[in-house]
């Protein structure tokens, strides 16, 4: 074995620090066991293990004229009629103004939180939000104006909200935006966000033109709501939030993500969201798979599961 480079030596030091802290190793070539009960994977409804669903998917692919690469990013040649049709399908499914398809939930969070906030905007978020949202914060113009509230604590949320409105007069005057960021269900804790109470406080204190509530429904899609369309719709709150993120990698058991939002935000991110602009768009096989699996979670069989 050749001597370690300076880079590799530094990396080994970091890995050894993890070991001393008893942090598990996640080497990419470690294969997860498949002989035990599944209490940890993303396939919440075991869609990937139902034979007749697999056969139906293969049949759907055989009827599709296009399967492979999308030929480019959405900004060049990769915004095909099939990509747009899938977004229009989700506009109808979720009864929203606009839907934007991303290659993954991570890319969606990186793009939205990295590029939607403008100069002077502020972000207030639950301390247990996903790591990908934090990565978006780090490249955002609001990166120095992000504030966490204690997990699911309504009193702490209200306290932080009032402090922000005091410290950032542009928000109550309608010149800047306050982003409120929560998840409907938190995967590591398995608990629900007090969304109704949070929304009530936002509507009480923040002018409507200055508030933008964002909910990540990664862990509720497919499990709650009519047709498995999420906890917001289960609780009848979907009309009180502004942007909602629906990754397809959990109960839907596929890849990709759709964000429901406003036409202006869709247009803006299409032109300024670099992580969306400079990524090759989803291949057609994934477009077929996303729609197929989304429809699968709405079947009676999925309801029984």
Secondary structure by P-SEA (a helix, b strand, c coil): cccccaaaaaaaaaaaaaaaacccccccccccccccccccccccccccccaaaaaaaaaaaaacccccccccccccccccaaaaaaaaaaaaaaccccccccccaaaaaaaaaaccccccbbbbbcccccaaaaaaaaaccccccccccccccaaaaaaaaaaaaaaccccccccbbbbbbbbccccccccccaaaaaaaaaaaccccccbbbbbbccccccccccccccccccccccccccbbbbbcccccccccbbbbbcaaaaaaaacccccccccccccaaaaaaaaaaaaaaaccccccc
